Amino acid sequence: MNKIILLCILQFSTYTMQSQNEPYHSDVEWVTNPSHNNWLYKVNEQAKITIELYLYGVLQKDIEISYSIGPELMKAEREGKVKLANGKAELTVGTLKKPGFLDCRFKAEINDKTYSHHIKVGFEPEKLKPYTQFPTDFTSFWDKAKAEAALCPIKIEKILAPEYCTDKVDCYLVKIQAYKEGYNVYGYLTLPKKEGKYPVVFSPPGAGIKPMDPLTHTFYAENGVIRFDMEIHGIRPDLDAKTYKEISRSFGGGDNSYLINGIEDKDRYYMKKVYLSCIRAIDYLTTLPQWDGKNLIAQGTSQGGALVLVTTALDNRITACAATHPALCDMAGYLDNRAGGYPHLFTEYKNMDKPEIIKTLQYFDAVNFAKLIKVPVFMTFGYNDNVCPPTTSYITYNVIKSEKKSLITPVTEHWVSDNTRRVILDWIKTQLK
């Protein structure tokens, strides 16, 4: 079954807010509405957008808006200005000759301050295909890697984390020896206090090196689901924020980023041990006496969204997968003159356009793992996301051959609402056996 759900944006009594992305505390509200309610058009069809601007909730008239329009995450192909006559303007933003997304970027000067906004519209994104090639030895490479990692004995250390416990939930800090002896990962395990057998949700982290807060998803255990929020770098997640910031400066970003560490060799690439450690975490979770023995769901966001696609493809114990705007998808897409996936290696890093790097990426790109998934998948993503762009989310969704369903929230940038978090849990519940 292949379903796509478009999240309906609420209509407010004073004005619609389909693409109002400004922070809650901003005095300025942009209202930009595509002429198609689902923000999607046919290739070669002209897209139009109406623009309104509010200051303190008051419609602004005769304000001049600067705009630039181009394929998402690429150089603008058209620039100009438009005036909000009587508080509104309609702009023909153009079209694309092949599937993809146009990004319309706006700026306005009000009281000597510049306010920016953007909105993306899509053109037959269901026809987008990956640039990344699938290596002939992809499966054998990972089968061998998994077999080698399985030789490492799992050692577990588990201590109560009382600061995250409630009257309904117990939380433990867990240390797992994974991948090879001496290499550890950590995670917070939250369980219902009530005795019983429960489904398990495995949740790897988003990108970066930062503290973890299991309280964000305590509602899983409150709803009768065991949850494991995993750390992938072997760094205790209970360190203070200052210490994490110092560690992150060492290998968390830029040319020191773990995401490019060893990238010229698929056997030395940092993410190899990350992917294998996810599987070893599953080894641990399946030993929990509270697990119901039937339901093991992978759920994650951004980098975590990629890691759940990877883990689901590599481990047939996973029974369902929920990925939100996954990173690491069609990363080499920039070489096809369009947006590629996070971490945007070909625009944010130096000297990445090398044959050996492009070859390594083929073994680690989440798109290639998505092709192998055989269990139900639920994906959520938005169109205005510049971190994990909709181009790569659609490409990933398009290659999934198993039962799949998506919740598309066009206005969303790189964030997840509390409501969407609970929609994901609701979908997970529908997959329980």
Disulfide bonds with the S-S distance in Angstrom:
none
